[in-house]
């Protein structure tokens, strides 16, 4: 289990809170450490009274602002999931204001792996079937018990993304193309189902036997079960395994068959595709939101800014999903520009200075860093790489006028030359931002002569 360096959590106060929950004396907290991951909430692992536990919390009330429900509801959801047979953690108790630890709840720790890289390097044979089973059980949680959860129809959700797109500048043509496609393909309404909302590798724990736990219940809502089925299948959540379209684990057809057997519901391919495109676009909007959070000063951490540049991943993913709707005459191979390496002479260029800074971080700083500092050194190296590649080969990706034409339907995938233009600019941007992202190599192979 990965541990971040301890930030700010009083073990004495935590021990007192555990004693209150258990109705006993304040035993000492041991092996306290902050878990890796958790961009929005903190998770702390510790031992107490001979058992292992995890505290999930927001240290301040401000961190809960704008959230559709609090940790009391989230804890109730996790309990309801366990009652439905889901492999969810066991909730021990919730924090109260007198604990002076913020908002949150304590769960018994589950000893299993949560690392996408390790899980997907050699997925347990039972994992895909387990994923289908867990989703089927989640979808049996009674909607009547959680009527207060967020709920919206597909058309409203698409309009919400469109509004967010405009608030972030409205100048990314591929995102505009996807919004228009979603508007034109909204599926018919269906009875609401309880949804996890963030069911994907990274929020699932696994061991050699298969799936061990389902984590992170903060995005639960009511809606179309196909949204949950598709969300974990977007390429961003396959963590490099683009050839395994179902959660980075296996084939979609096998996943659907397993889910249908567990749930008794038939998967509708067109509805699944709608939510796959929606979820890919949604993650792109989240990346833009990260940039906005950084820019407005709400969170000036380097992580936020770097994630803000990951929107280019979703743009290539979206083009690969949408291009099948273009006329065959517009799906011809494209020739990608290969910029020549400039001759180096004289004083160091901007690109060379960034290269020198990256070398220093890689060789002198990162090897000596530990915990959170080592992680942030890797983030900084990623950011410097983006800047260097962008400075060497700038990619012209922003185009408000083109985006407006796509949103209005004045230009479409049938417009001569448009698809090829979007492919070239999107590949160039992704090559600068995340050259190791799996879709770059896959799209280059697919689209090249």
N, C-alpha and C positions, 0 to 999 in steps of 0.2 A: 504494500500500500504506500503511495507516495505521500510524503508529509512536507508541507510548506513550513517555513520558519514561523515561530509563534509571534503573533502580532499583539493583540490586546484582549486578553480574557483572564479575569481574576479567578484562579483555581479555588480560592477559598469561597468566593460567592457561588461558584459552580457546585462545590461540595455541599453547601447549604441548600441550594436548590434541589439537588438530588435527594438529600435527606428529607426535605419537605415532600417530594413526590413519593418517596418510598416509606414515609412515616417512621424513619429511623434516625440514628445519630449521624452527624456530619463526618463521614469517613474521608480520608485524604484522596485527592485526585492524583492519578499517576499517568505518566507517558502522554501528557497533553500535547497535541500538535494539530496544526491546521492542515486539512487535507487539500491536495491539489485540485484544481478545477473550481467550479462555482463562481462564475463571473458576476452573478447577482447576489447570491447569498453566501454566507460563510458556513463551512462545515468543519467541526472540530472532533477529532478522535481522542478518546481517553479511556483509561481503566478506572473502575470504582467498585469497591466491595467485591472484588474477585471476578467481575464481569467487564466486557468491552462494550462501549457505548459511542454514539455519535450525536453531537449537538448541532442542529441546523438552526441558524439564527440570522437575524438582521440586528446589528448592534445599536441601531437608532431608529426612531420612529420615521425619520425622513426617508430611510431606505425602503419603507413600505408604502410611501406616497404613490398614488396612481395604480396600485395593484388591486385587482378585482376582488380579492379576498385575503384575509389575514392568516397567520399561522394556526389559529384555532381551527379554521375551516380546513386548512391543508392537513392538519393532524387527523381531523375527522374523516377526510377522504382516504388517507392511508389506512386507517382502521377499517373503513368500509371495503377497501380493496382486499385486505387480508380476509375479511369475512366472506368475500366473493371467491376466495381461493387463489388470489393473486400472490405471487412471491414478493410481497411488499415487506419492508422492515416492521418490526414490532414497536409501536410508540409506547414509551414509558410514561411520559407526562409533558405538559406544556409549561413554558416559563410564564410567570406573572410579574406585574410591575414591581412588586416588592423584592423580587430576585435581583433587580438592578443589572440585568444582563441583556436587556433588549427584548426583542420578540423572537420566539422560536419554540422548538420542542426537542425532546431527547428520544433517541431510538436505540434499540440494541444493535450493536455492530454486527455486520455480516462479513465473514472472512471469505472474500472472493476477489477476483480481478475486475477492475473497471476500465483499464487501459484499452482503448480501441486498437492500438497497434499490436498489443500482445494477444488480445482476443481474436482479431481478424487474421493474424499471421498463421494461425492454425485453428479455425473455429471448431469447437466440439461438434461431433456429428449430430447431436440432438438439438443444436442451438436454433436452427430455423423453425423446426417444429415447436420448440418451446416458445419462441417469439409469437408464433401464431396462436398457441394455446393461451398465453398471457393476455394478448390483445382480446381474444374472444371472451375471456373472463372479465377483463376490465369493462367490456361493452355490456356486461350483464348487471353492472352496478345500477341500482334503481335510480332512474332520473327523478322520480318523485321525492327522493331524499335530498336532492341537490338542485331544486328549482331555482335557487338564488345564484347559481353559477352563470357566467357569461354565456350567452346564446345568440347566434345570429345566422341568418340564411346566407347562402353562398353569394348572392348578388350584393348584399350589404357588405360582406367581407371584401369583395373585389373593389367596391367603391371606397372602402376604408384604405385599401392599398393605393388606390389612385390618388386619394387625398394626401396620403403620406408622401407619395412620389412628388407631387406638386410642391409640398412643403420643403423637400430636399433639393429643389431646383428644377425638377422636371426636365432634365436635359440628357438623360441616358436613353438613346433610341431603342436599344434592345429591351429595356424594361418597359418602355412605352408600347412596343410591339406585343409584349406578353400581356400587359394590362388589357389591350384591345382584344386580344385573342380570348382572354378569360371572359370579358364582357359579352363576347359573341357566342360563348359556349357554356354559359351558366346552366348547370343541370337542374332538373325539376326538384322541388323541395321533397324531403323525406322526413319521417318521424325522427325526433331528436334521440341521440344515443349519448351516453356518458363517454367522454373522450379523455385520454391522458393528455394529449396536446403536445407532448415532447418525447414521444416514444421512439427511441433511436439508440444505436450503439453510442456509448458515451454516457448514457443514463441507465445502462443495463450492466449488471454484474454477472460474471460467468465463472465457472470452474470446469474441471475436466468432464463433469457429468452433463453440463449444459448451462442454462440460464439459472442464476442463483438469486437475483433480486432485481426489482424494478424501482428506480429512484426518481427524484425530482418531479414532484406532483404539482408544481406551482402554476402550470399553464392549463390545468384541467378546465374543460368547458363542455357544453352540450352542442351536438351537431351531427354531421354525416360521418358514419363510421369509416367511410373511404378516406377521410382526411387523415385519421390515425394510421390506416393501412399504407398510405402513400408517403407520409412524412418521413419515415425512417429510410425510405428508398431513394430520396434525392441524392445526387452524387456527393454533395458535401458531407453527408453522413455515412458514406461508404469508406471514407478515410483511405483513399488511394486504390481501392479495389473496384474499379469501374466495371470490371468484367463480371461482378457479382451484384446484379441490380437490386436484389432484395436484402437490404440492410448491410451490404458488403459481405453477406454470408453465402448466398446462393441464388437460385433462379426464382423469378417472380412467379412463374407457373406453379412451382412446388410450394411456394409460400401461400398462394391463393388456395390451392387444393387443401393444404393443412388447415388454413383458417376456416374454410367452408366446412370441413369435417368437424372442427371443434365448435363452430358457432351455429351451424345450420343455415347460414345466410350465403347467398351467391354473390361473388364479387362481380361488379359491372365494369368491364374494361374501360369504357369511355368515361365513366365517373371517376375511376381510379386515375386516368390520365389527366383529367381536369385538376384533381387535387395534387398530383405530382407537379404539374406546372405551377399551380398556385403556391405550393410549399417552397418550390425553388425560388420563385419570385419573392415570397415572404422573407426568406433568409437573406436575399439580396437587399431588401428594404431594411432588415435588421442591421446589416453591415453599414448602410448609409446612416442609420440611426446612431450607431456607435460613433461615427464621424461627427455627427451633430452634437452628441453628448460631449465629446472632447472639445469641439469648437466653441460651444457655449460655456465651457468651464465647469460643467456639472461633474465631470471626471476627467482630469488632465493626465491620466496614466497613459503610458506609451502603448499598452495593450489595446486600449480603445482605438487609438489612431491607426494601429496596424490592422485591426479587424476591419476598420472602415475601408481599407483597400482590398478586401476580399470580395467586394461586390462583383469584380471582374470574373471571378470563378463562376458565379451564377449566370452571368451573361452568356458565356460559352455553353454552359449547360442548357440554358433556355433555347439557344439557337439549335442545339442538337435535338431538343425535344420538339421544336416548332417547325423545323425545315421540311418535315414530311407533308405539311400542309401547303407548301409552295409548289407551283407548277414544275413539272419535270425540266422544263426549259431553263428554270432559274436555279436548278440544283446541280449545275455543272461544276467540275473541279475548278479550283481557284489557284492561281500562282501566288505564293507568298514571297514578299520582298525579303531578301537577305542582305541587310546593310553591311557594307564593307567595314572592316576594322580600321579606324583612323590611324594614320601614322603618328607615333608619339615622339615629340621633340619639344625642347624648350621647357618652360616652367610646367609643373604638374597641372593637369586639367582638373575640372570639377570631378570627373569620373575617377581620375587617378587619386585625388585626395580622399574620396569616399572609399576607394579600394584600400588605401593606406590605413584609414581609420578602422575598416573592417578587419584587416590583418592584425592590427594591434589588439582589438577586442578578442579575436579568435585565439591568438597565440599568448597574449599576456594577461588578459583580464578574466576571460571565461574559465580557464583551467584552475584559477585560484578561488573562484567564487563557489559558494555553497547555497543550497536551498533556493529560496526565492531569488537571490541575487544571480545565481547561475541561470535560472529560467529567464530572468529579465535580460541577461546578456545575450541569450539566444534570440529574444524578441528584438533587441537592438540590432543584432546582426541581420535579421530579416528585414528590418526597416531600412538599414543602410544599403542592403542589396537592392531593394525596390528603388531607392533614390538613384543608385548608380546605373541601373539598367534603364530607368526612365530618362536620366540625363543623356545617356548614350544614344537612345532611340526613342524619342518622345512619341507617345501614341495619342492621336487626336480622337478622343472618345466622346466628348461633350458636344451636344448639338440640340439646342432647345427648339429650333425651327423644325428640324426633322422629327423630333419627338412629338411636337404638336401635330404634325401632319399624320403621323402614325396613330396617335390617339383619336384623331378625327376620322380616320379611315380614308383620308385622301391618298395615302400611299399604303401599299400592302405587300405581302410576300410575292404577289404577282407582278409588282412593279419591276420592270427590267433593270437588272444590275443592283437592286437594293440588297438582296440577300448576300451577294458576293461582297458588297461594300461592308456590310455589318460583320460578316465573318472575318474579313481582313483586319478591321479595326479592333474587334474584340479579341482576336488571337494576339495582336500586338500588345494590347493592354494587359492581358493575362500573362504574357511572356515577361513583361516588366514587373508585374505584381507578385505572381506566384508561379515561377517557371516549373516547379515540381508538381503542380496540381495535375491530377490524372487526366482531366479533360483536355489539357493542352496537347499532349501527345496523341490522344485518341482522336480529337477533332482534326489535328494536322494530318494524320494518316487518312482519315475519312474524306477530307476535303481537298487534298492535294491530287494533282494529276497522276 
